Amino acid sequence: MRRVSQVVVIVLSVVLLLAWGAYRFRTAETTALALESLAAAPGQFVGSSVGWTHYELAGPDTGRVVVLVHGFSVPSYIWDSTSVALAASGYRVLRYDLMGRGWSERSDVAYDGDTFDRQLIELLDSLRVTGPVDLMGLSFGGYVTGEFTVRHPERVRTLTWVDPVASSARAAGLMRVPVVARWLFETMAAPTLADGQASDFLHPERFPDWADRYRVQMRYRGFARALHRSRHQLQFVEFPTLHAELAATGTPLLLVWGREDRTVPFAYADTIRSRIPRLELVAVDSAGHLPHMEQPAVVRAAMLAFLAAHVGTSAGTAAAMPAGAAAPAAGAR
């Protein structure tokens, strides 16, 4: 029996060693993302209870505040063209990196609805934006902004969704085993994410540097962990309930969708519309998952018309956005 136990221990040790070696060989995460090393990053930083947040501001200080929330893994630069267009039209544009992405901290947190809600509410509070804002969420950002609107309807004037995530699937097989699931994701799936970004476009050849821009954030430890936890938590979201609660708030909703979306198929637009009948739908031809990039003129016109049609305010009074906020001390929360 003792010999059998020794063999089992040896086998397990070899398996663990091979698993660790495979992870170290496959991962691109070689560097800690320290606040002190971010001096050259664009934008600014502010501390919160879930970690520091990287954000950027554009447009006039006194403009109506529009908040852009990116998707599952591509950080806030995904909104580059939209931010420029809205700022040029007189809006005060705030975009930021979700926790674990871009230049925001790779915190050891749950990456659930509470995490993202706290990040956004504390960012707005730190910038003294106490009144209603116009929220825009892309893909996974649709979930984040939807949750925020349901929890804080008085802080939201309008909501715009661009190809939002609209369903969740429960994990199966080994992906239901926590340690194994994380190893599989971080070792097998995460290292391939950059090359997979091209599938979001109908015409990826128009964006030749897209994968290289994405790889920058993959260098920093905690990126894959953040994505894995986000995906794990997303499987428990009851989207029919979220949509029903959102409809009950009466918040004006613009739904923009690329007809050739292969990431979140256009058919989901009808699903959402059946749950939120009063929304406005703009179907964008010749566009995949990122219609605001592939057909920017069409999407920009729809967004500006929607914002112009809803100039009233929700409960509360909008505060002017300050020019900026100082970065927190290293490790600030």
Buried (B, 14 or more C-beta within 10 A) or exposed (E): EEEEEEEEEEEEEEEEEEBEEEBEEBBBBEEEBEBEEBEEBEBBBBBBEBBBBBBBBBBEEEBBBBBBBBBBBBBBBBBEEBBBBBBEBEBBBBBBBBBBBBBBBBBEBBBBBBBBBBBBBBBBEBBEBBBBBBBBBBBBBBBBBBBBBBBBBEBBBBBBBBBBBBEBEEEEEEBEEEEEBBBBBBBEBBBEBBEEBBEBBBEBEEBEEBBEBBEEBBBBBBBBBBBBBBBBBBEEBEBEEBBEBBBEBEBBBBBBBBBBBEBBBBEBBEBBBEBBEEBBBBBBEEBBBBBBBBBBEBBBEBBBEBBEEEEEEBEEEBEBBEEBBEBBEEEBE
